[in-house]
Structures are given as structure tokens and as C-alpha cells.
């Protein structure tokens, strides 16, 4: 309910911003703006995407993709999205096609990339933010790096929550060939005990990237960035604070 009200407030704010210019001669512009903003919100819902409107004027837009096992409504995704919105960032989450069809196995990378691009395009039309960041949890973050390496237009940066460097127990199956092609700032938040690649394993591959890369280590964290003894809410708040700081400080 709170998310729906936030999006409604986002829409109303857009209308008021335009309508306040002149209630007389230009009143028609308010109606047109309302219709356009509502249409972009409906476009997101038709894609199955969920927008989280920033509190106040958005500093940036973050399109946030889920991991291989859980969809966009997982408590981790929803919790981090709400925490980012509370810090002034518009967030849009979405489900990849296999998840919408309730299939277990992820789609092939080209299908995942296409779905991500579609969500980005719709999110851009919905948000009033001028800077775009993309990212995700595990697989979602990996696909975000694919789009960045492919030169996604007007991209300001990438945020990965647990980069899957390799499958657990298979350190020779690296997923790094595309990383040197990334030309925008990147933040990777990695658990110290991540079975998909520890920070120590990941760092040499990040050093080969020309763009600025920040590696933030969660002490005692695993691939889900869970730390024993900490609540999920505390963890999600910390992750959002780290990501929001990176987004606010990036000017690419």
C-alpha cells in the first residue's frame, strides 16, 4: 500500500510542478502532463515492474534486477528498494521472463539482457531523475555489467550486490571477460565469505577495469550479504546507505 501511495504521490508531484506555472492560459499542459505520467506508470505495471518513488525530488534512477533464485518481490529486493527510495532515489524492480513464467532455470543471457533493457526504457520514461544507474543482486548485477560493457546509453554507473565471479567450487569458470569494456563507475558490495567469489578473488579482475571501481566488503557476509547476528532490516539499511552514497557521489 505504501509503495502504491508513493507512486501516486510521484505522479501528483509531476502534475503540480507543471500546473503551478500558470493555472489560466496553460492549464491544458497540466492535464497532458498528468496523462503522460500516469501512462508511464501503467507501462511499468504492464511489464510487471514495480516502481518505488523517491522521497522528494529524485537524485537518480536505479533499475534493480533480482538474482537467479528469487524474484523482485523477495524481502531483500523490496527492503533495499524501499531504503533507497527513502534516501531520494527512484527505484524500479522487475522480473526476468523465466521468473514471470514461474520457471526454475534462468533464461539465456541475451534474453535477460533484452528484458533488462526493456525495463530500463520504461523506467526512464516514468522517472523524473536525470541520472541512470543499473544493478542487481548476484545474477541481476552480472547482467547489469553486461549492459554497461555493451555501452548502454547515458548510463551513470553500476551497483552489484554480490557479484557471482564463478559458480561455487568452480573457480576456473570465471565471468570476467566483459568487465574491461565497462567505462562507467561501478560499485561491488561483496561478502567476505562469498562462495561465488571472495573479495580477494575478485580484486585482481577489477584492477583491469579502466573505469573507477569501488569494492566494499561486508565483514563475515556470505553471498546473500547476510551476517549472522544482524537483522535483515539492519543489513538492508546498511546496503542502501552504501549504494546511495556511491550513487550520490558519482557524476559520470
Buried (B, 14 or more C-beta within 10 A) or exposed (E): EEBEEBBEEBBEBBBEEBBEEEEEEEEEBBEEBBEBBBEBBEBBEEBBBBBBBBBEEBBBBBBBBBBBEBBBEBEBBBBBBBBBBBBBBBBBBBBBBBBBEEEEEBBEEEEBBEBBBBBBEBBBBBBBBEBBBBBBBBBBBBBBBBBBBEEBEEBBBBBBBBBBBBBEEEEEEBBBEEBEBBBBBBBBBBBBBBEBBBBEBBBEBBEEBEBEBBBBBBEEBBBBBBBEEBEEEEBBBBBBEBBBBBBBEBEB
